[in-house]
Amino acid sequence: GRGGVPSNAAAAVVNVAVVGPDGGGYVTLYPCGSPRPLASSVNFAAGEVIANGAIIPLGSGGRICVFSSQSTHLILDVAGYHVAAYPNRLLFARPS
């Protein structure tokens, strides 16, 4: 129910931008209330401006938690959401 994401959403489609970090490192986005995963959402070098998109399941209270290994400015934009537990995927195979 925040940031344009309805309260029945299961995941948010986000873009995270790192702006001017003090040193090289990474940012991890993950569902609040869950253990922080060992994977990163975006990696960066000192002073870099870099962004990446991700689909993050929503955690406790519909929140996404953010961890940064270095001091930096972050911009987090919501681009969309999924109300199903997992996004549906279709596979199109060309006959051989």
NULUM-586243 format. One record per atom (N, C-alpha, C): x, y, z; residue in one letter; atom name. Coordinates in Angstrom, 3 decimals. Layout:
((X,Y,Z),"A","CA")
...
end
This chain:
((0.789,-1.198,0.000),"G","N")
((0.000,0.000,0.000),"G","CA")
((0.833,1.265,0.000),"G","C")
((2.127,1.193,-0.413),"R","N")
((2.981,2.386,-0.430),"R","CA")
((3.710,2.480,-1.766),"R","C")
((4.090,3.688,-2.152),"G","N")
((4.886,3.893,-3.348),"G","CA")
((4.214,3.427,-4.626),"G","C")
((2.880,3.445,-4.653),"G","N")
((2.160,3.011,-5.825),"G","CA")
((1.974,1.506,-5.925),"G","C")
((2.402,0.772,-4.896),"V","N")
((2.274,-0.692,-4.870),"V","CA")
((1.080,-1.039,-3.986),"V","C")
((0.097,-1.798,-4.504),"P","N")
((-1.076,-2.121,-3.692),"P","CA")
((-0.734,-3.068,-2.543),"P","C")
((-1.578,-3.079,-1.538),"S","N")
((-1.322,-3.888,-0.339),"S","CA")
((-1.382,-5.387,-0.618),"S","C")
((-1.968,-5.814,-1.747),"N","N")
((-2.023,-7.244,-2.047),"N","CA")
((-0.872,-7.695,-2.959),"N","C")
((0.099,-6.826,-3.218),"A","N")
((1.238,-7.180,-4.069),"A","CA")
((2.166,-8.149,-3.357),"A","C")
((2.773,-9.050,-4.123),"A","N")
((3.723,-10.019,-3.581),"A","CA")
((5.165,-9.595,-3.822),"A","C")
((5.399,-8.799,-4.869),"A","N")
((6.755,-8.366,-5.204),"A","CA")
((6.693,-7.007,-5.884),"A","C")
((7.794,-6.262,-5.788),"A","N")
((7.901,-4.971,-6.447),"A","CA")
((8.993,-5.033,-7.509),"A","C")
((8.741,-4.367,-8.618),"V","N")
((9.744,-4.206,-9.671),"V","CA")
((10.396,-2.850,-9.403),"V","C")
((11.693,-2.852,-9.115),"V","N")
((12.368,-1.631,-8.696),"V","CA")
((13.623,-1.373,-9.520),"V","C")
((14.042,-0.127,-9.509),"N","N")
((15.324,0.277,-10.049),"N","CA")
((16.077,0.927,-8.902),"N","C")
((17.287,0.443,-8.625),"V","N")
((18.103,1.022,-7.563),"V","CA")
((19.328,1.666,-8.207),"V","C")
((19.577,2.920,-7.862),"A","N")
((20.725,3.652,-8.381),"A","CA")
((21.647,4.016,-7.227),"A","C")
((22.929,3.797,-7.450),"V","N")
((23.974,4.152,-6.487),"V","CA")
((24.659,5.402,-7.031),"V","C")
((24.808,6.426,-6.185),"V","N")
((25.375,7.693,-6.617),"V","CA")
((26.518,8.095,-5.692),"V","C")
((27.732,8.123,-6.227),"G","N")
((28.896,8.631,-5.499),"G","CA")
((29.287,7.886,-4.243),"G","C")
((29.432,6.557,-4.300),"P","N")
((29.836,5.832,-3.091),"P","CA")
((31.274,6.183,-2.669),"P","C")
((31.552,6.058,-1.376),"D","N")
((32.879,6.344,-0.833),"D","CA")
((33.924,5.334,-1.294),"D","C")
((33.512,4.106,-1.561),"G","N")
((34.432,3.055,-1.996),"G","CA")
((33.679,2.008,-2.775),"G","C")
((34.404,1.034,-3.294),"G","N")
((33.772,-0.063,-4.014),"G","CA")
((32.952,-0.926,-3.079),"G","C")
((31.870,-1.499,-3.602),"G","N")
((31.031,-2.340,-2.759),"G","CA")
((29.803,-2.829,-3.486),"G","C")
((28.735,-3.025,-2.715),"Y","N")
((27.503,-3.585,-3.286),"Y","CA")
((26.300,-3.153,-2.460),"Y","C")
((25.127,-3.254,-3.100),"V","N")
((23.840,-3.011,-2.447),"V","CA")
((23.019,-4.279,-2.613),"V","C")
((22.344,-4.682,-1.556),"T","N")
((21.445,-5.832,-1.595),"T","CA")
((20.050,-5.377,-1.190),"T","C")
((19.063,-5.680,-2.034),"L","N")
((17.655,-5.450,-1.720),"L","CA")
((17.038,-6.798,-1.387),"L","C")
((16.211,-6.843,-0.351),"Y","N")
((15.613,-8.112,0.064),"Y","CA")
((14.350,-7.851,0.869),"Y","C")
((13.477,-8.868,1.001),"P","N")
((12.241,-8.673,1.758),"P","CA")
((12.529,-8.488,3.249),"P","C")
((12.024,-7.425,3.836),"C","N")
((12.208,-7.199,5.273),"C","CA")
((11.611,-8.371,6.050),"C","C")
((12.286,-8.754,7.118),"G","N")
((11.840,-9.878,7.934),"G","CA")
((12.481,-11.184,7.512),"G","C")
((13.196,-11.176,6.391),"S","N")
((13.922,-12.358,5.916),"S","CA")
((15.408,-12.124,6.114),"S","C")
((16.191,-13.203,6.224),"P","N")
((17.639,-13.009,6.327),"P","CA")
((18.175,-12.350,5.048),"P","C")
((19.172,-11.488,5.205),"R","N")
((19.786,-10.841,4.036),"R","CA")
((20.514,-11.896,3.211),"R","C")
((20.213,-11.978,1.910),"P","N")
((20.870,-12.982,1.067),"P","CA")
((22.328,-12.625,0.807),"P","C")
((23.082,-13.586,0.330),"L","N")
((24.495,-13.375,0.025),"L","CA")
((24.693,-12.776,-1.370),"L","C")
((23.638,-12.589,-2.123),"A","N")
((23.719,-12.019,-3.469),"A","CA")
((23.555,-10.503,-3.412),"A","C")
((24.132,-9.821,-4.403),"S","N")
((23.984,-8.371,-4.472),"S","CA")
((22.971,-8.002,-5.558),"S","C")
((22.371,-6.826,-5.407),"S","N")
((21.458,-6.303,-6.417),"S","CA")
((22.192,-5.410,-7.404),"S","C")
((23.235,-4.739,-6.942),"V","N")
((24.083,-3.911,-7.803),"V","CA")
((25.460,-3.795,-7.155),"V","C")
((26.512,-3.890,-7.968),"N","N")
((27.899,-3.720,-7.514),"N","CA")
((28.406,-2.381,-8.043),"N","C")
((29.338,-1.744,-7.309),"F","N")
((29.802,-0.427,-7.719),"F","CA")
((31.252,-0.193,-7.313),"F","C")
((31.865,0.797,-7.983),"A","N")
((33.216,1.262,-7.670),"A","CA")
((33.108,2.640,-7.011),"A","C")
((34.183,3.080,-6.374),"A","N")
((34.192,4.385,-5.709),"A","CA")
((33.831,5.495,-6.684),"A","C")
((32.943,6.388,-6.260),"G","N")
((32.558,7.544,-7.041),"G","CA")
((31.652,7.266,-8.234),"G","C")
((31.308,6.022,-8.477),"E","N")
((30.528,5.635,-9.646),"E","CA")
((29.046,6.008,-9.493),"E","C")
((28.379,6.200,-10.623),"V","N")
((26.921,6.303,-10.676),"V","CA")
((26.462,5.127,-11.523),"V","C")
((25.709,4.208,-10.915),"I","N")
((25.309,2.975,-11.596),"I","CA")
((23.938,2.544,-11.090),"I","C")
((23.170,1.885,-11.953),"A","N")
((21.824,1.442,-11.572),"A","CA")
((21.587,0.024,-12.060),"A","C")
((20.600,-0.624,-11.466),"N","N")
((20.189,-1.960,-11.874),"N","CA")
((18.724,-2.148,-11.500),"N","C")
((18.032,-2.965,-12.275),"G","N")
((16.648,-3.301,-11.989),"G","CA")
((16.556,-4.645,-11.292),"G","C")
((15.496,-4.832,-10.511),"A","N")
((15.301,-6.091,-9.787),"A","CA")
((13.829,-6.280,-9.461),"A","C")
((13.438,-7.538,-9.299),"I","N")
((12.118,-7.884,-8.783),"I","CA")
((12.345,-8.427,-7.380),"I","C")
((11.810,-7.749,-6.382),"I","N")
((12.067,-8.087,-4.990),"I","CA")
((10.757,-8.485,-4.320),"I","C")
((10.690,-9.701,-3.736),"P","N")
((9.499,-10.062,-2.957),"P","CA")
((9.315,-9.083,-1.799),"P","C")
((8.079,-8.774,-1.467),"L","N")
((7.806,-7.871,-0.351),"L","CA")
((7.817,-8.646,0.955),"L","C")
((8.370,-8.039,1.970),"G","N")
((8.485,-8.699,3.262),"G","CA")
((7.471,-8.177,4.260),"G","C")
((7.853,-8.192,5.517),"S","N")
((6.994,-7.760,6.623),"S","CA")
((6.416,-6.377,6.356),"S","C")
((5.104,-6.269,6.425),"G","N")
((4.437,-4.991,6.219),"G","CA")
((4.555,-4.480,4.798),"G","C")
((4.881,-5.358,3.833),"G","N")
((5.012,-4.946,2.443),"G","CA")
((6.272,-4.158,2.161),"G","C")
((7.312,-4.356,2.986),"R","N")
((8.525,-3.556,2.881),"R","CA")
((9.675,-4.288,2.188),"R","C")
((10.565,-3.488,1.613),"I","N")
((11.830,-3.959,1.059),"I","CA")
((12.935,-3.365,1.914),"I","C")
((13.889,-4.193,2.352),"C","N")
((15.029,-3.709,3.111),"C","CA")
((16.209,-3.498,2.172),"C","C")
((17.054,-2.538,2.515),"V","N")
((18.207,-2.178,1.694),"V","CA")
((19.459,-2.237,2.561),"V","C")
((20.496,-2.930,2.048),"F","N")
((21.797,-2.972,2.715),"F","CA")
((22.848,-2.468,1.748),"F","C")
((23.693,-1.559,2.191),"S","N")
((24.818,-1.091,1.390),"S","CA")
((26.103,-1.337,2.166),"S","C")
((27.101,-1.901,1.485),"S","N")
((28.375,-2.208,2.145),"S","CA")
((29.261,-0.972,2.295),"S","C")
((28.899,0.131,1.628),"Q","N")
((29.650,1.385,1.704),"Q","CA")
((28.685,2.549,1.870),"Q","C")
((29.191,3.629,2.411),"S","N")
((28.396,4.843,2.514),"S","CA")
((28.168,5.406,1.108),"S","C")
((26.906,5.678,0.758),"T","N")
((26.563,6.174,-0.574),"T","CA")
((25.172,6.796,-0.560),"T","C")
((24.857,7.496,-1.622),"H","N")
((23.491,7.950,-1.850),"H","CA")
((22.794,6.879,-2.683),"H","C")
((21.536,6.606,-2.364),"L","N")
((20.752,5.614,-3.098),"L","CA")
((19.458,6.240,-3.590),"L","C")
((19.058,5.829,-4.784),"I","N")
((17.758,6.213,-5.327),"I","CA")
((17.026,4.919,-5.633),"I","C")
((15.846,4.748,-5.089),"L","N")
((15.049,3.539,-5.306),"L","CA")
((13.715,3.945,-5.925),"L","C")
((13.507,3.528,-7.179),"D","N")
((12.271,3.833,-7.897),"D","CA")
((11.452,2.571,-8.065),"D","C")
((10.149,2.673,-7.847),"V","N")
((9.236,1.559,-8.088),"V","CA")
((8.756,1.667,-9.534),"V","C")
((8.975,0.592,-10.307),"A","N")
((8.579,0.573,-11.712),"A","CA")
((7.313,-0.256,-11.941),"A","C")
((6.957,-1.103,-10.976),"G","N")
((5.785,-1.955,-11.120),"G","CA")
((5.682,-2.915,-9.955),"G","C")
((4.773,-3.889,-10.088),"Y","N")
((4.571,-4.862,-9.016),"Y","CA")
((3.915,-6.106,-9.584),"Y","C")
((3.968,-7.175,-8.801),"H","N")
((3.304,-8.440,-9.136),"H","CA")
((2.374,-8.789,-7.990),"H","C")
((1.127,-9.136,-8.306),"V","N")
((0.197,-9.537,-7.260),"V","CA")
((0.211,-11.039,-7.044),"V","C")
((0.666,-11.817,-8.020),"A","N")
((0.810,-13.269,-7.842),"A","CA")
((2.090,-13.523,-7.047),"A","C")
((2.188,-14.705,-6.447),"A","N")
((3.373,-15.033,-5.660),"A","CA")
((4.637,-14.970,-6.507),"A","C")
((4.561,-15.387,-7.750),"Y","N")
((5.703,-15.332,-8.649),"Y","CA")
((5.213,-14.860,-10.004),"Y","C")
((6.037,-14.070,-10.705),"P","N")
((5.599,-13.638,-12.045),"P","CA")
((5.448,-14.837,-12.976),"P","C")
((4.450,-14.782,-13.833),"N","N")
((4.270,-15.851,-14.812),"N","CA")
((5.286,-15.687,-15.926),"N","C")
((5.854,-16.796,-16.370),"R","N")
((6.799,-16.778,-17.475),"R","CA")
((6.310,-17.710,-18.555),"R","C")
((6.503,-17.283,-19.764),"L","N")
((6.136,-18.110,-20.900),"L","CA")
((7.409,-18.447,-21.664),"L","C")
((7.483,-19.665,-22.164),"L","N")
((8.619,-20.101,-22.948),"L","CA")
((8.152,-20.362,-24.359),"L","C")
((8.782,-19.699,-25.273),"F","N")
((8.483,-19.926,-26.682),"F","CA")
((9.674,-20.620,-27.300),"F","C")
((9.461,-21.820,-27.782),"A","N")
((10.539,-22.579,-28.398),"A","CA")
((10.271,-22.715,-29.888),"A","C")
((11.304,-22.533,-30.658),"R","N")
((11.191,-22.707,-32.099),"R","CA")
((11.430,-24.174,-32.427),"R","C")
((10.549,-24.789,-33.225),"P","N")
((10.769,-26.187,-33.568),"P","CA")
((12.076,-26.344,-34.343),"P","C")
((12.761,-27.452,-34.103),"S","N")
((14.039,-27.673,-34.803),"S","CA")
((13.852,-28.302,-36.154),"S","C")
end
